[in-house]
Amino acid sequence: MELNGRNIVVTGGGSGIGRALVRRMAAEAPKTIVVADLDIDAAQAVAQAVGGVAVKTDVSRPDEITALVARAEDAGGPIDLFCSNAGIPGPGGGPEAPDEEWQRTWEVNVMAHVWAARAVLPSMVERGEGYLLSTASAAGLLTQVSAMAYSATKAAAVSVAEWLAINFADAGIKVSCLCPQAVRTPMLDLALEDPVGAAPLMAGGLLEPEDVAEVVIEAIRDERFLILPHEEVGHHIALKGAEPERWIRGMRRVVREARAAQS
């Protein structure tokens, strides 16, 4: 898929990977690019810089996603590429986290992808073409040892993307799932506050959001399902699938060493 002349929507487009995606996609001369974010000031700054449209959107509310789709269609016609990129780190720790924090993380990191698909798929299927890009995380393929809610919801986000790719390919719908590891964003700063979680997270190196955006453009051209900006993640997935017990032992060792260093 080429982005020239296309109508594109990016949620979480006001900062981090979302902002980098908007800027890089704008260089492909799309027809319209809609920047959605809960922080409308940030969205407007990004949109103004690329000649796009800013829309304040809370992706934890299905009605706001529906309104975003309607606004994007008004601005540029049928949506060609919907980038469901917004996400939150959620609570740290494990099952002791409050239910309301688990619920908020679930709504933003999982249900937002579901609600976006619900809003855009009917039109895409009717036209016989369309593209869904979901930003998940390497944590959804591996794990983020310091944040159970983040790991669980990102794994669910990957599953949602897989299901859509399997069930809608014959209708002409393309699906990609972006799973980066450490990227220099405000969310990473929060994750690095926990040395135990930071140790495996930083093992594959640190990428800039612009590096990730470049990989995404190449993957969309190739219509590739799984987008791994950190190549090491692919090797880890293979090991985890082939030798799960060895994988668990290795992760436990990393956690023990990080805790020992912290103490």
Contacts in CASP RR format, 6 or more apart in sequence:
PFRMAT RR
TARGET T0000
AUTHOR 0000-0000-0000
METHOD contacts of the structure
MODEL  1
MELNGRNIVVTGGGSGIGRALVRRMAAEAPKTIVVADLDIDAAQAVAQAV
GGVAVKTDVSRPDEITALVARAEDAGGPIDLFCSNAGIPGPGGGPEAPDE
EWQRTWEVNVMAHVWAARAVLPSMVERGEGYLLSTASAAGLLTQVSAMAY
SATKAAAVSVAEWLAINFADAGIKVSCLCPQAVRTPMLDLALEDPVGAAP
LMAGGLLEPEDVAEVVIEAIRDERFLILPHEEVGHHIALKGAEPERWIRG
MRRVVREARAAQS
1 80 0 8 1.000
1 81 0 8 1.000
1 131 0 8 1.000
1 174 0 8 1.000
1 220 0 8 1.000
1 221 0 8 1.000
1 223 0 8 1.000
2 28 0 8 1.000
2 221 0 8 1.000
3 25 0 8 1.000
3 28 0 8 1.000
3 29 0 8 1.000
3 30 0 8 1.000
3 81 0 8 1.000
3 217 0 8 1.000
3 220 0 8 1.000
4 28 0 8 1.000
4 29 0 8 1.000
4 30 0 8 1.000
5 29 0 8 1.000
5 30 0 8 1.000
5 31 0 8 1.000
6 30 0 8 1.000
6 31 0 8 1.000
6 80 0 8 1.000
6 81 0 8 1.000
7 30 0 8 1.000
7 31 0 8 1.000
7 32 0 8 1.000
7 34 0 8 1.000
7 72 0 8 1.000
7 73 0 8 1.000
7 75 0 8 1.000
7 76 0 8 1.000
7 77 0 8 1.000
7 78 0 8 1.000
7 79 0 8 1.000
7 80 0 8 1.000
7 81 0 8 1.000
8 25 0 8 1.000
8 30 0 8 1.000
8 32 0 8 1.000
8 33 0 8 1.000
8 34 0 8 1.000
8 79 0 8 1.000
8 80 0 8 1.000
8 81 0 8 1.000
8 82 0 8 1.000
8 83 0 8 1.000
9 33 0 8 1.000
9 34 0 8 1.000
9 36 0 8 1.000
9 68 0 8 1.000
9 69 0 8 1.000
9 72 0 8 1.000
9 79 0 8 1.000
9 81 0 8 1.000
9 82 0 8 1.000
9 83 0 8 1.000
10 18 0 8 1.000
10 21 0 8 1.000
10 22 0 8 1.000
10 25 0 8 1.000
10 33 0 8 1.000
10 34 0 8 1.000
10 35 0 8 1.000
10 36 0 8 1.000
10 83 0 8 1.000
10 85 0 8 1.000
11 36 0 8 1.000
11 37 0 8 1.000
11 57 0 8 1.000
11 59 0 8 1.000
11 68 0 8 1.000
11 83 0 8 1.000
11 84 0 8 1.000
11 85 0 8 1.000
11 86 0 8 1.000
11 112 0 8 1.000
11 116 0 8 1.000
12 18 0 8 1.000
12 35 0 8 1.000
12 36 0 8 1.000
12 37 0 8 1.000
12 38 0 8 1.000
12 43 0 8 1.000
12 59 0 8 1.000
12 85 0 8 1.000
12 86 0 8 1.000
12 87 0 8 1.000
13 19 0 8 1.000
13 21 0 8 1.000
13 22 0 8 1.000
13 35 0 8 1.000
13 36 0 8 1.000
13 37 0 8 1.000
13 42 0 8 1.000
13 43 0 8 1.000
13 46 0 8 1.000
13 85 0 8 1.000
13 86 0 8 1.000
14 22 0 8 1.000
14 35 0 8 1.000
14 37 0 8 1.000
14 39 0 8 1.000
14 42 0 8 1.000
14 43 0 8 1.000
14 45 0 8 1.000
14 46 0 8 1.000
15 37 0 8 1.000
15 39 0 8 1.000
15 42 0 8 1.000
15 185 0 8 1.000
15 186 0 8 1.000
16 183 0 8 1.000
16 185 0 8 1.000
16 186 0 8 1.000
16 187 0 8 1.000
16 209 0 8 1.000
17 85 0 8 1.000
17 135 0 8 1.000
17 178 0 8 1.000
17 180 0 8 1.000
17 183 0 8 1.000
17 185 0 8 1.000
17 209 0 8 1.000
17 212 0 8 1.000
17 213 0 8 1.000
18 83 0 8 1.000
18 85 0 8 1.000
18 135 0 8 1.000
18 209 0 8 1.000
18 213 0 8 1.000
19 42 0 8 1.000
19 46 0 8 1.000
19 209 0 8 1.000
20 208 0 8 1.000
20 209 0 8 1.000
20 210 0 8 1.000
20 212 0 8 1.000
20 213 0 8 1.000
21 83 0 8 1.000
21 85 0 8 1.000
21 213 0 8 1.000
21 216 0 8 1.000
22 33 0 8 1.000
22 35 0 8 1.000
22 46 0 8 1.000
22 47 0 8 1.000
22 50 0 8 1.000
23 46 0 8 1.000
23 49 0 8 1.000
23 50 0 8 1.000
23 210 0 8 1.000
23 213 0 8 1.000
24 210 0 8 1.000
24 213 0 8 1.000
24 214 0 8 1.000
24 216 0 8 1.000
24 217 0 8 1.000
25 33 0 8 1.000
25 213 0 8 1.000
25 217 0 8 1.000
26 33 0 8 1.000
26 50 0 8 1.000
26 51 0 8 1.000
26 52 0 8 1.000
28 217 0 8 1.000
31 76 0 8 1.000
32 52 0 8 1.000
32 53 0 8 1.000
32 72 0 8 1.000
32 75 0 8 1.000
32 76 0 8 1.000
32 77 0 8 1.000
33 47 0 8 1.000
33 50 0 8 1.000
33 51 0 8 1.000
33 52 0 8 1.000
33 53 0 8 1.000
34 47 0 8 1.000
34 52 0 8 1.000
34 53 0 8 1.000
34 54 0 8 1.000
34 55 0 8 1.000
34 68 0 8 1.000
34 71 0 8 1.000
34 72 0 8 1.000
34 75 0 8 1.000
35 43 0 8 1.000
35 44 0 8 1.000
35 46 0 8 1.000
35 47 0 8 1.000
35 50 0 8 1.000
35 52 0 8 1.000
35 53 0 8 1.000
35 54 0 8 1.000
35 55 0 8 1.000
36 43 0 8 1.000
36 54 0 8 1.000
36 55 0 8 1.000
36 56 0 8 1.000
36 57 0 8 1.000
36 59 0 8 1.000
36 68 0 8 1.000
36 86 0 8 1.000
37 43 0 8 1.000
37 46 0 8 1.000
37 54 0 8 1.000
37 56 0 8 1.000
37 57 0 8 1.000
37 86 0 8 1.000
38 56 0 8 1.000
38 57 0 8 1.000
38 58 0 8 1.000
38 59 0 8 1.000
38 86 0 8 1.000
40 54 0 8 1.000
40 56 0 8 1.000
43 54 0 8 1.000
43 55 0 8 1.000
43 56 0 8 1.000
44 54 0 8 1.000
46 54 0 8 1.000
47 53 0 8 1.000
47 54 0 8 1.000
48 54 0 8 1.000
53 71 0 8 1.000
53 72 0 8 1.000
53 75 0 8 1.000
55 67 0 8 1.000
55 68 0 8 1.000
55 71 0 8 1.000
55 72 0 8 1.000
57 64 0 8 1.000
57 65 0 8 1.000
57 67 0 8 1.000
57 68 0 8 1.000
57 86 0 8 1.000
58 64 0 8 1.000
59 65 0 8 1.000
59 84 0 8 1.000
59 86 0 8 1.000
59 87 0 8 1.000
59 107 0 8 1.000
59 108 0 8 1.000
59 112 0 8 1.000
59 115 0 8 1.000
59 116 0 8 1.000
60 104 0 8 1.000
60 107 0 8 1.000
60 108 0 8 1.000
60 111 0 8 1.000
60 112 0 8 1.000
62 111 0 8 1.000
62 115 0 8 1.000
62 118 0 8 1.000
65 112 0 8 1.000
65 115 0 8 1.000
65 116 0 8 1.000
65 119 0 8 1.000
66 115 0 8 1.000
66 119 0 8 1.000
68 119 0 8 1.000
69 79 0 8 1.000
69 82 0 8 1.000
69 116 0 8 1.000
69 119 0 8 1.000
69 120 0 8 1.000
72 79 0 8 1.000
73 79 0 8 1.000
73 123 0 8 1.000
78 123 0 8 1.000
78 124 0 8 1.000
78 127 0 8 1.000
79 120 0 8 1.000
79 123 0 8 1.000
79 124 0 8 1.000
79 130 0 8 1.000
80 129 0 8 1.000
80 130 0 8 1.000
80 131 0 8 1.000
81 130 0 8 1.000
81 131 0 8 1.000
81 132 0 8 1.000
81 133 0 8 1.000
81 220 0 8 1.000
82 116 0 8 1.000
82 120 0 8 1.000
82 131 0 8 1.000
82 132 0 8 1.000
82 133 0 8 1.000
83 133 0 8 1.000
83 135 0 8 1.000
84 112 0 8 1.000
84 113 0 8 1.000
84 116 0 8 1.000
84 132 0 8 1.000
84 133 0 8 1.000
84 134 0 8 1.000
84 135 0 8 1.000
85 133 0 8 1.000
85 134 0 8 1.000
85 135 0 8 1.000
85 178 0 8 1.000
86 108 0 8 1.000
86 112 0 8 1.000
86 135 0 8 1.000
87 108 0 8 1.000
87 109 0 8 1.000
87 112 0 8 1.000
87 135 0 8 1.000
87 187 0 8 1.000
88 104 0 8 1.000
88 105 0 8 1.000
88 108 0 8 1.000
88 109 0 8 1.000
88 187 0 8 1.000
89 147 0 8 1.000
89 150 0 8 1.000
89 187 0 8 1.000
89 190 0 8 1.000
89 191 0 8 1.000
90 97 0 8 1.000
90 101 0 8 1.000
90 104 0 8 1.000
90 105 0 8 1.000
90 109 0 8 1.000
90 147 0 8 1.000
90 149 0 8 1.000
90 150 0 8 1.000
91 97 0 8 1.000
91 98 0 8 1.000
91 101 0 8 1.000
91 102 0 8 1.000
91 105 0 8 1.000
91 147 0 8 1.000
91 149 0 8 1.000
92 146 0 8 1.000
92 147 0 8 1.000
92 148 0 8 1.000
92 149 0 8 1.000
92 150 0 8 1.000
92 194 0 8 1.000
93 146 0 8 1.000
93 147 0 8 1.000
93 148 0 8 1.000
93 149 0 8 1.000
94 147 0 8 1.000
94 148 0 8 1.000
94 149 0 8 1.000
95 148 0 8 1.000
97 148 0 8 1.000
97 149 0 8 1.000
101 149 0 8 1.000
102 149 0 8 1.000
105 149 0 8 1.000
105 150 0 8 1.000
105 153 0 8 1.000
106 149 0 8 1.000
106 153 0 8 1.000
106 156 0 8 1.000
109 150 0 8 1.000
109 153 0 8 1.000
109 154 0 8 1.000
109 156 0 8 1.000
109 157 0 8 1.000
110 153 0 8 1.000
110 156 0 8 1.000
110 157 0 8 1.000
110 160 0 8 1.000
113 134 0 8 1.000
113 157 0 8 1.000
113 160 0 8 1.000
113 161 0 8 1.000
114 160 0 8 1.000
116 132 0 8 1.000
117 132 0 8 1.000
117 160 0 8 1.000
117 164 0 8 1.000
120 130 0 8 1.000
120 132 0 8 1.000
121 168 0 8 1.000
121 173 0 8 1.000
124 130 0 8 1.000
124 171 0 8 1.000
124 172 0 8 1.000
124 173 0 8 1.000
125 168 0 8 1.000
125 171 0 8 1.000
125 172 0 8 1.000
125 173 0 8 1.000
128 171 0 8 1.000
128 172 0 8 1.000
128 173 0 8 1.000
129 172 0 8 1.000
129 173 0 8 1.000
130 172 0 8 1.000
130 173 0 8 1.000
130 174 0 8 1.000
131 173 0 8 1.000
131 174 0 8 1.000
131 175 0 8 1.000
131 176 0 8 1.000
131 220 0 8 1.000
132 161 0 8 1.000
132 164 0 8 1.000
132 173 0 8 1.000
132 174 0 8 1.000
132 175 0 8 1.000
132 176 0 8 1.000
133 175 0 8 1.000
133 176 0 8 1.000
133 177 0 8 1.000
133 178 0 8 1.000
133 216 0 8 1.000
133 220 0 8 1.000
134 157 0 8 1.000
134 160 0 8 1.000
134 161 0 8 1.000
134 175 0 8 1.000
134 176 0 8 1.000
134 177 0 8 1.000
134 178 0 8 1.000
135 178 0 8 1.000
136 154 0 8 1.000
136 157 0 8 1.000
136 158 0 8 1.000
136 161 0 8 1.000
136 177 0 8 1.000
136 178 0 8 1.000
136 179 0 8 1.000
137 144 0 8 1.000
137 150 0 8 1.000
137 154 0 8 1.000
137 157 0 8 1.000
137 179 0 8 1.000
137 180 0 8 1.000
137 181 0 8 1.000
138 179 0 8 1.000
138 180 0 8 1.000
138 181 0 8 1.000
138 228 0 8 1.000
138 230 0 8 1.000
138 233 0 8 1.000
138 236 0 8 1.000
139 147 0 8 1.000
139 150 0 8 1.000
139 151 0 8 1.000
139 154 0 8 1.000
139 155 0 8 1.000
140 151 0 8 1.000
140 154 0 8 1.000
140 155 0 8 1.000
140 157 0 8 1.000
140 158 0 8 1.000
140 179 0 8 1.000
141 155 0 8 1.000
141 158 0 8 1.000
141 179 0 8 1.000
141 233 0 8 1.000
141 234 0 8 1.000
141 236 0 8 1.000
141 237 0 8 1.000
141 240 0 8 1.000
142 200 0 8 1.000
142 233 0 8 1.000
142 236 0 8 1.000
142 237 0 8 1.000
142 240 0 8 1.000
143 151 0 8 1.000
143 251 0 8 1.000
144 150 0 8 1.000
144 151 0 8 1.000
144 154 0 8 1.000
144 191 0 8 1.000
144 197 0 8 1.000
144 201 0 8 1.000
145 151 0 8 1.000
145 196 0 8 1.000
145 197 0 8 1.000
145 200 0 8 1.000
145 251 0 8 1.000
145 254 0 8 1.000
145 255 0 8 1.000
146 191 0 8 1.000
146 194 0 8 1.000
146 196 0 8 1.000
146 197 0 8 1.000
146 198 0 8 1.000
147 191 0 8 1.000
147 197 0 8 1.000
157 177 0 8 1.000
158 177 0 8 1.000
158 179 0 8 1.000
161 175 0 8 1.000
161 176 0 8 1.000
161 177 0 8 1.000
161 225 0 8 1.000
162 177 0 8 1.000
162 225 0 8 1.000
164 173 0 8 1.000
164 175 0 8 1.000
165 174 0 8 1.000
165 175 0 8 1.000
165 177 0 8 1.000
165 225 0 8 1.000
168 175 0 8 1.000
169 175 0 8 1.000
174 223 0 8 1.000
175 225 0 8 1.000
176 216 0 8 1.000
176 219 0 8 1.000
176 220 0 8 1.000
176 223 0 8 1.000
176 224 0 8 1.000
176 225 0 8 1.000
176 226 0 8 1.000
176 227 0 8 1.000
177 225 0 8 1.000
177 226 0 8 1.000
177 227 0 8 1.000
178 212 0 8 1.000
178 216 0 8 1.000
178 219 0 8 1.000
178 227 0 8 1.000
178 229 0 8 1.000
179 226 0 8 1.000
179 227 0 8 1.000
179 228 0 8 1.000
179 233 0 8 1.000
180 207 0 8 1.000
180 212 0 8 1.000
180 228 0 8 1.000
180 229 0 8 1.000
180 230 0 8 1.000
181 201 0 8 1.000
181 204 0 8 1.000
181 205 0 8 1.000
181 207 0 8 1.000
181 229 0 8 1.000
181 230 0 8 1.000
181 232 0 8 1.000
181 233 0 8 1.000
182 188 0 8 1.000
182 201 0 8 1.000
182 202 0 8 1.000
182 204 0 8 1.000
182 205 0 8 1.000
182 206 0 8 1.000
182 207 0 8 1.000
182 230 0 8 1.000
183 206 0 8 1.000
183 207 0 8 1.000
183 208 0 8 1.000
183 209 0 8 1.000
183 211 0 8 1.000
183 212 0 8 1.000
183 229 0 8 1.000
184 206 0 8 1.000
184 207 0 8 1.000
184 208 0 8 1.000
184 209 0 8 1.000
185 209 0 8 1.000
188 201 0 8 1.000
188 206 0 8 1.000
191 197 0 8 1.000
191 198 0 8 1.000
191 201 0 8 1.000
192 198 0 8 1.000
192 201 0 8 1.000
192 202 0 8 1.000
195 258 0 8 1.000
195 261 0 8 1.000
195 262 0 8 1.000
196 255 0 8 1.000
196 258 0 8 1.000
196 259 0 8 1.000
196 262 0 8 1.000
197 255 0 8 1.000
197 258 0 8 1.000
198 258 0 8 1.000
199 254 0 8 1.000
199 255 0 8 1.000
199 257 0 8 1.000
199 258 0 8 1.000
200 251 0 8 1.000
200 254 0 8 1.000
200 255 0 8 1.000
203 232 0 8 1.000
203 254 0 8 1.000
204 230 0 8 1.000
204 232 0 8 1.000
204 233 0 8 1.000
205 230 0 8 1.000
207 229 0 8 1.000
207 230 0 8 1.000
211 229 0 8 1.000
212 229 0 8 1.000
215 227 0 8 1.000
215 229 0 8 1.000
216 227 0 8 1.000
219 227 0 8 1.000
228 234 0 8 1.000
236 247 0 8 1.000
239 246 0 8 1.000
239 247 0 8 1.000
240 247 0 8 1.000
241 247 0 8 1.000
END
